[in-house]
Amino acid sequence: MRWHPIYFGANAHYPMLTSVRTAFAEAFQNLRNNFFQTFLSVLGIIIGVAALVAMLAIIDGLEKLAREGIAANSSMESVLVRARTSRRIDGVVVPMRETADLRRDLIDSMLLAMPYPAAGQSYLAGATMVQRLDTSEALAVRYTAASLPFAEEAPTPTYGRQLEAADDRPSGGSVVINHVLARRLVTGSDSLSAALGQSIGILGGEVEVVGIYPAEAGDERMEAILPLRVVENLPEQQTSPLLAIVNFDRVEDIAPGRDFMLEWLGERFAHIEDPVEAVANLDLVKQLELGFTVFRLVMSFLIGIAVVVGGVGVMNVLLMSITERTPEIGIRKAVGADPRRILAQFLSESVAISTLGSLIGLAVGSLAAVAIAAVISLWLETDFEAVFRLRTLAIVFGVAVVTGIVFGTYPARRAARLDPVAAIHRS
């Protein structure tokens, strides 16, 4: 790119970059000479930017708090991946002749290739008969086999311990059961903890109870949780379809992450039409994002009024500066100053004033956001904090430049169009 020269005087010429640098230097000099007047004029920008920064930081903090709460109490950030077993044809649901084999190693490879921060877990669910080894009594149990460690929050045992990553091995034999099954195992005992250490027969193998967790209220079904690798190596392993749950760190990654998984698995089973399905609460995700976006836009519009008032103040400062410096502008134009040079000078001064106001507003807004977050945390007794992102800084500088250009254009064009003779006569 070539810099076009701008002429000032009869023979002198400066590259555009040097001209802009000089214009900013002169602008800040004028700010120092009329600092108090300039400060009062840009007070609207300071207030507007400070309110904008504080608002964005508080909204981002609220969004973070909401997402953490939702992630802890729902499956909103989870995507369920499973093989498609049927298809609707002419309004009739028919079973598929061939289904995708979602092996554990395939799911692990998919998670490694995932371009978004996420953690996943493979599951196998079914029902079978469990045999008490001491009495040979058979009990109907619903079981879940999961890869370890748990990607989602698992039931907390009231007795014993939870399954650990070390339990997920072919030679392992650990199982965690619920209170209902434990009660059937400890017939004649007053404490459910007596079930710990007992061995039970399941799927042709033998496992040991290492933990007991409470059942849901009103649920009288007997349940057990086993390591997935243990179940895969039991003699009577059932061929139930394997499914996976992928938990994303960020809500905004759910939709593209879901699309990635469908495409990635579709390439591995290209001979099957729509081999897998990925189920996610995308509607809830969209509603959450839409709610915060609308809130940001509404607040930004209201706060923008203060920025406009500040811009009018900047224009007022420049118009007064033009009035005071009319003779100077006339002399400079008389000796050959290019009108573009005068235009660049006053536009640079406008941007410099807006930048100064925006920087002060950024500092004030950041301090206000931290103080507001501290008050909210104390008042609501929660861990709330203001979140500052690079986007906020970019918005602040964008407001500074746009305000300076928009409200500085008219005064700058007016200065550039001054008649040198008439301007000199006013000296």
C-alpha positions as CSV (number, residue, x, y, z in Angstrom):
1,M,0.0,0.0,0.0
2,R,1.3,3.4,-0.9
3,W,0.9,6.5,1.3
4,H,-0.3,9.5,-0.7
5,P,1.5,12.7,0.3
6,I,-0.4,15.7,1.8
7,Y,1.2,19.1,1.1
8,F,1.5,21.8,3.8
9,G,3.3,24.9,2.7
10,A,4.9,25.4,-0.7
11,N,7.3,22.5,-0.8
12,A,7.0,20.3,2.4
13,H,5.2,17.0,2.2
14,Y,4.5,14.3,4.8
15,P,3.3,10.7,4.4
16,M,-0.3,10.1,5.6
17,L,0.9,8.2,8.7
18,T,3.1,11.1,9.8
19,S,0.3,13.5,9.2
20,V,-2.2,11.6,11.4
21,R,0.4,11.2,14.1
22,T,1.1,15.0,14.1
23,A,-2.7,15.7,14.1
24,F,-3.1,13.5,17.2
25,A,-0.2,15.3,18.9
26,E,-1.8,18.7,18.2
27,A,-5.2,17.4,19.3
28,F,-3.9,16.3,22.7
29,Q,-2.1,19.6,23.1
30,N,-5.3,21.4,22.6
31,L,-6.9,19.1,25.2
32,R,-4.3,20.1,27.7
33,N,-4.9,23.8,27.0
34,N,-8.7,23.5,27.5
35,F,-8.8,20.4,29.7
36,F,-11.6,21.5,32.1
37,Q,-13.9,22.7,29.3
38,T,-13.2,19.5,27.3
39,F,-13.8,17.3,30.3
40,L,-17.2,18.8,31.0
41,S,-18.1,18.5,27.3
42,V,-17.2,14.8,27.2
43,L,-18.8,13.9,30.5
44,G,-21.7,12.3,28.6
45,I,-19.3,10.0,26.9
46,I,-17.6,9.1,30.2
47,I,-21.0,8.3,31.8
48,G,-22.3,6.4,28.8
49,V,-19.1,4.3,28.4
50,A,-18.9,3.6,32.1
51,A,-22.5,2.5,32.2
52,L,-22.0,0.4,29.1
53,V,-18.9,-1.3,30.5
54,A,-20.5,-2.0,33.9
55,M,-23.7,-3.3,32.2
56,L,-21.8,-5.7,29.9
57,A,-19.7,-7.0,32.8
58,I,-22.7,-7.5,35.0
59,I,-24.7,-9.2,32.3
60,D,-21.8,-11.5,31.4
61,G,-21.5,-12.3,35.1
62,L,-25.3,-13.1,35.3
63,E,-25.0,-15.3,32.2
64,K,-22.1,-17.2,33.7
65,L,-24.0,-17.7,36.9
66,A,-27.1,-18.9,35.1
67,R,-25.1,-21.3,32.9
68,E,-23.3,-22.8,35.9
69,G,-26.6,-23.2,37.7
70,I,-28.3,-24.8,34.7
71,A,-25.4,-27.1,34.1
72,A,-25.4,-28.2,37.7
73,N,-29.2,-28.9,37.8
74,S,-30.1,-30.0,34.3
75,S,-28.8,-31.7,31.2
76,M,-29.0,-28.5,29.1
77,E,-25.4,-28.6,28.2
78,S,-25.5,-32.3,27.3
79,V,-26.0,-34.1,24.0
80,L,-27.2,-37.7,23.9
81,V,-25.7,-39.7,21.1
82,R,-27.2,-43.1,20.1
83,A,-27.5,-45.4,17.1
84,R,-30.7,-45.0,15.1
85,T,-32.6,-48.3,15.3
86,S,-35.8,-47.3,13.3
87,R,-36.9,-45.0,10.6
88,R,-40.2,-43.5,9.7
89,I,-41.3,-44.5,6.1
90,D,-44.7,-43.3,4.7
91,G,-45.8,-42.5,8.2
92,V,-44.9,-46.0,9.6
93,V,-42.0,-46.6,12.0
94,V,-40.0,-49.6,10.7
95,P,-36.8,-51.1,12.2
96,M,-33.5,-50.6,10.4
97,R,-31.9,-53.6,8.8
98,E,-28.4,-52.5,9.9
99,T,-27.5,-50.3,12.8
100,A,-24.3,-48.4,13.7
101,D,-22.1,-50.2,16.2
102,L,-21.1,-47.4,18.6
103,R,-18.2,-49.1,20.3
104,R,-16.5,-47.5,23.2
105,D,-13.2,-46.9,21.4
106,L,-15.1,-45.2,18.6
107,I,-16.8,-42.8,21.1
108,D,-13.4,-42.1,22.7
109,S,-11.9,-41.3,19.2
110,M,-14.8,-38.9,18.5
111,L,-14.2,-37.1,21.7
112,L,-10.5,-36.7,21.0
113,A,-11.4,-35.2,17.6
114,M,-14.0,-32.8,19.0
115,P,-12.9,-29.2,18.3
116,Y,-14.9,-27.9,21.2
117,P,-14.2,-28.3,25.0
118,A,-16.3,-31.3,26.1
119,A,-16.2,-34.4,28.1
120,G,-18.1,-37.6,27.3
121,Q,-19.2,-40.9,28.8
122,S,-20.3,-44.1,27.3
123,Y,-23.3,-46.0,28.7
124,L,-25.0,-49.4,28.5
125,A,-28.3,-49.9,30.1
126,G,-30.5,-52.9,30.6
127,A,-32.3,-55.2,33.0
128,T,-31.3,-58.7,34.2
129,M,-31.6,-61.1,37.1
130,V,-29.2,-60.8,40.0
131,Q,-28.5,-63.8,42.2
132,R,-27.7,-63.7,45.9
133,L,-24.8,-66.0,46.4
134,D,-25.7,-66.8,50.0
135,T,-29.4,-67.8,49.4
136,S,-29.5,-68.2,45.6
137,E,-32.5,-65.8,45.5
138,A,-32.9,-64.2,42.1
139,L,-33.8,-60.5,42.0
140,A,-34.8,-58.4,39.0
141,V,-32.5,-55.4,38.7
142,R,-32.2,-52.5,36.3
143,Y,-28.5,-51.8,35.7
144,T,-26.4,-49.1,34.1
145,A,-22.8,-49.7,32.9
146,A,-20.8,-46.5,32.5
147,S,-17.3,-45.7,31.5
148,L,-15.2,-44.1,34.3
149,P,-14.5,-41.5,35.6
150,F,-18.0,-40.1,35.5
151,A,-18.5,-37.2,33.2
152,E,-21.8,-36.3,34.9
153,E,-22.6,-36.0,38.6
154,A,-23.3,-39.5,39.9
155,P,-25.5,-40.4,42.9
156,T,-23.5,-39.8,46.1
157,P,-23.3,-43.0,48.2
158,T,-24.5,-42.9,51.8
159,Y,-22.5,-46.0,52.6
160,G,-19.2,-47.1,51.1
161,R,-17.7,-45.3,48.1
162,Q,-18.4,-44.3,44.5
163,L,-17.0,-46.1,41.5
164,E,-13.5,-44.9,40.5
165,A,-11.5,-44.9,37.3
166,A,-9.4,-47.8,38.7
167,D,-12.6,-49.9,38.8
168,D,-13.0,-49.7,35.0
169,R,-10.9,-52.6,34.1
170,P,-11.7,-56.1,32.6
171,S,-10.6,-57.9,35.8
172,G,-12.6,-55.5,38.1
173,G,-15.6,-56.6,40.0
174,S,-17.1,-53.6,41.8
175,V,-20.8,-52.5,41.8
176,V,-22.7,-49.7,43.5
177,I,-26.4,-50.4,44.3
178,N,-29.3,-48.4,45.6
179,H,-31.0,-48.7,48.9
180,V,-33.8,-50.8,47.6
181,L,-31.5,-53.6,46.4
182,A,-29.4,-53.2,49.5
183,R,-32.5,-53.8,51.7
184,R,-33.1,-57.1,49.9
185,L,-29.5,-58.2,50.4
186,V,-29.4,-57.5,54.2
187,T,-32.5,-59.4,55.2
188,G,-32.4,-59.8,59.0
189,S,-30.0,-56.8,59.5
190,D,-30.9,-53.4,60.8
191,S,-28.2,-51.5,58.8
192,L,-28.0,-51.3,55.0
193,S,-24.2,-51.0,55.4
194,A,-24.2,-54.7,56.0
195,A,-24.6,-55.1,52.2
196,L,-21.1,-53.6,51.7
197,G,-18.6,-56.4,50.7
198,Q,-21.3,-58.8,49.7
199,S,-20.9,-60.6,46.4
200,I,-23.7,-60.9,43.9
201,G,-24.0,-62.8,40.6
202,I,-24.8,-60.8,37.5
203,L,-24.6,-61.6,33.8
204,G,-22.8,-64.9,34.5
205,G,-20.1,-63.1,36.6
206,E,-19.5,-62.1,40.2
207,V,-19.2,-58.5,41.5
208,E,-18.7,-57.0,45.0
209,V,-20.9,-54.2,46.5
210,V,-18.6,-51.2,47.3
211,G,-21.2,-48.5,47.7
212,I,-24.9,-47.9,48.4
213,Y,-26.8,-44.7,47.2
214,P,-30.3,-43.6,48.0
215,A,-33.2,-44.3,45.7
216,E,-35.5,-41.6,44.3
217,A,-38.6,-41.0,46.4
218,G,-41.3,-43.4,45.6
219,D,-39.1,-45.6,43.4
220,E,-39.0,-49.2,44.5
221,R,-37.0,-50.5,41.6
222,M,-33.7,-52.2,42.4
223,E,-30.8,-50.6,40.6
224,A,-27.1,-51.2,40.1
225,I,-24.2,-49.2,38.5
226,L,-21.2,-51.0,37.2
227,P,-18.1,-50.1,35.3
228,L,-18.6,-50.5,31.5
229,R,-15.5,-52.5,30.9
230,V,-16.5,-54.9,33.6
231,V,-19.9,-55.6,31.9
232,E,-18.3,-55.9,28.5
233,N,-16.2,-58.8,29.8
234,L,-18.9,-60.7,31.7
235,P,-19.9,-64.1,30.2
236,E,-23.5,-63.2,29.6
237,Q,-23.0,-59.7,28.3
238,Q,-26.2,-58.4,26.7
239,T,-26.1,-56.7,23.3
240,S,-27.9,-53.6,24.4
241,P,-27.2,-50.5,22.2
242,L,-24.4,-48.4,23.5
243,L,-25.0,-44.7,23.9
244,A,-22.9,-41.7,24.9
245,I,-23.5,-38.4,26.7
246,V,-21.3,-35.5,25.7
247,N,-21.2,-32.5,28.1
248,F,-20.0,-29.3,26.6
249,D,-18.2,-26.6,28.6
250,R,-20.1,-23.8,26.8
251,V,-23.7,-23.6,25.8
252,E,-22.9,-21.9,22.5
253,D,-20.9,-25.0,21.5
254,I,-23.8,-27.4,21.7
255,A,-25.3,-26.8,18.3
256,P,-22.0,-26.9,16.3
257,G,-20.7,-29.7,18.5
258,R,-23.9,-31.7,17.7
259,D,-23.4,-31.1,14.0
260,F,-19.8,-32.2,14.3
261,M,-20.7,-35.5,15.9
262,L,-23.4,-36.3,13.4
263,E,-20.9,-35.6,10.5
264,W,-18.0,-37.5,12.1
265,L,-20.0,-40.6,12.9
266,G,-21.8,-40.4,9.5
267,E,-18.5,-40.7,7.8
268,R,-17.6,-43.8,9.8
269,F,-21.0,-45.4,8.8
270,A,-21.3,-44.0,5.3
271,H,-23.1,-47.2,4.2
272,I,-26.0,-46.5,6.6
273,E,-28.4,-43.7,6.0
274,D,-28.7,-41.4,9.1
275,P,-26.8,-43.9,11.3
276,V,-27.0,-42.0,14.5
277,E,-29.1,-39.4,16.3
278,A,-27.9,-36.7,18.6
279,V,-30.5,-35.3,21.0
280,A,-30.0,-31.9,22.7
281,N,-32.1,-29.2,24.3
282,L,-31.4,-26.8,21.5
283,D,-34.6,-24.9,22.1
284,L,-33.7,-24.1,25.6
285,V,-30.2,-23.2,24.6
286,K,-31.6,-20.8,21.9
287,Q,-34.0,-19.3,24.4
288,L,-31.2,-18.6,26.9
289,E,-29.0,-17.0,24.3
290,L,-31.9,-15.0,22.9
291,G,-32.8,-13.7,26.3
292,F,-29.3,-12.4,27.1
293,T,-28.9,-10.9,23.6
294,V,-32.2,-9.0,23.8
295,F,-31.3,-7.8,27.3
296,R,-27.9,-6.5,26.0
297,L,-29.5,-4.8,23.0
298,V,-32.2,-3.0,25.1
299,M,-29.7,-1.8,27.7
300,S,-27.2,-0.8,25.1
301,F,-29.9,1.3,23.3
302,L,-30.8,3.1,26.5
303,I,-27.2,3.7,27.4
304,G,-26.5,4.8,23.9
305,I,-28.5,8.0,24.6
306,A,-25.8,9.1,27.0
307,V,-23.2,8.4,24.4
308,V,-25.1,10.6,21.9
309,V,-25.2,13.4,24.4
310,G,-21.5,13.0,24.9
311,G,-21.0,13.2,21.1
312,V,-22.9,16.4,20.9
313,G,-20.6,17.7,23.6
314,V,-17.6,16.7,21.5
315,M,-19.0,18.6,18.5
316,N,-19.6,21.6,20.6
317,V,-16.0,21.6,21.8
318,L,-14.7,21.4,18.2
319,L,-17.0,24.2,17.0
320,M,-15.8,26.5,19.7
321,S,-12.2,25.5,18.9
322,I,-12.8,26.4,15.2
323,T,-14.2,29.8,16.3
324,E,-11.1,30.5,18.4
325,R,-8.7,29.3,15.8
326,T,-10.3,30.7,12.7
327,P,-7.4,33.2,12.1
328,E,-4.8,30.3,12.5
329,I,-6.7,28.2,10.0
330,G,-6.9,31.0,7.5
331,I,-3.1,31.6,7.7
332,R,-2.4,27.9,7.3
333,K,-4.6,27.7,4.2
334,A,-3.2,30.9,2.8
335,V,0.4,29.5,2.9
336,G,-0.7,26.3,1.1
337,A,-2.2,23.9,3.7
338,D,-4.2,21.2,2.1
339,P,-7.9,21.1,3.2
340,R,-7.5,17.4,3.8
341,R,-4.8,18.3,6.3
342,I,-7.2,20.6,8.2
343,L,-9.9,17.9,7.9
344,A,-7.6,15.3,9.3
345,Q,-6.5,17.6,12.2
346,F,-10.0,18.2,13.5
347,L,-11.2,14.6,12.9
348,S,-8.1,13.4,14.9
349,E,-9.0,15.9,17.6
350,S,-12.5,14.6,17.8
351,V,-11.4,11.0,18.0
352,A,-8.8,11.9,20.6
353,I,-11.4,13.6,22.8
354,S,-13.7,10.6,22.4
355,T,-10.9,8.2,23.2
356,L,-10.0,10.1,26.3
357,G,-13.6,10.0,27.5
358,S,-13.9,6.3,26.6
359,L,-10.8,5.4,28.6
360,I,-12.0,7.3,31.6
361,G,-15.4,5.7,31.2
362,L,-13.7,2.2,30.9
363,A,-11.9,2.7,34.2
364,V,-15.0,4.1,36.0
365,G,-17.2,1.4,34.6
366,S,-14.8,-1.4,35.6
367,L,-14.6,-0.2,39.2
368,A,-18.4,0.2,39.3
369,A,-18.9,-3.3,38.0
370,V,-16.6,-4.8,40.6
371,A,-18.4,-2.9,43.3
372,I,-21.9,-3.9,42.1
373,A,-20.8,-7.5,41.9
374,A,-19.6,-7.4,45.5
375,V,-22.8,-5.9,46.7
376,I,-24.9,-8.6,44.8
377,S,-22.7,-11.4,46.2
378,L,-23.1,-10.0,49.8
379,W,-26.8,-9.3,49.4
380,L,-27.8,-12.6,47.8
381,E,-25.2,-14.7,49.6
382,T,-23.9,-16.2,46.3
383,D,-20.7,-16.4,44.4
384,F,-21.3,-13.7,41.8
385,E,-18.6,-11.8,39.9
386,A,-18.4,-9.3,37.1
387,V,-16.9,-10.9,33.9
388,F,-14.7,-8.7,31.7
389,R,-14.2,-10.0,28.2
390,L,-12.1,-8.7,25.2
391,R,-15.4,-8.0,23.5
392,T,-16.1,-5.3,26.1
393,L,-12.8,-3.6,25.4
394,A,-13.4,-3.7,21.6
395,I,-16.9,-2.2,22.1
396,V,-15.4,0.7,24.1
397,F,-12.8,1.6,21.5
398,G,-15.4,1.1,18.8
399,V,-17.7,3.6,20.5
400,A,-14.8,6.1,20.9
401,V,-13.8,5.9,17.2
402,V,-17.4,6.0,15.8
403,T,-18.4,8.8,18.1
404,G,-15.3,10.9,17.2
405,I,-15.9,10.4,13.5
406,V,-19.6,10.9,13.4
407,F,-19.7,14.0,15.6
408,G,-16.4,15.4,14.4
409,T,-17.1,15.3,10.7
410,Y,-19.3,18.4,10.5
411,P,-16.8,20.7,12.5
412,A,-13.9,19.2,10.5
413,R,-15.5,19.9,7.1
414,R,-16.5,23.3,8.3
415,A,-12.9,24.1,9.2
416,A,-11.6,22.7,6.0
417,R,-14.0,24.9,3.9
418,L,-13.1,28.2,5.6
419,D,-12.2,30.9,3.2
420,P,-8.6,31.9,4.0
421,V,-9.2,35.6,3.3
422,A,-12.3,35.9,5.4
423,A,-10.6,33.9,8.2
424,I,-7.6,36.2,8.3
425,H,-9.7,39.3,8.3
426,R,-11.3,38.0,11.6
427,S,-7.9,38.1,13.3
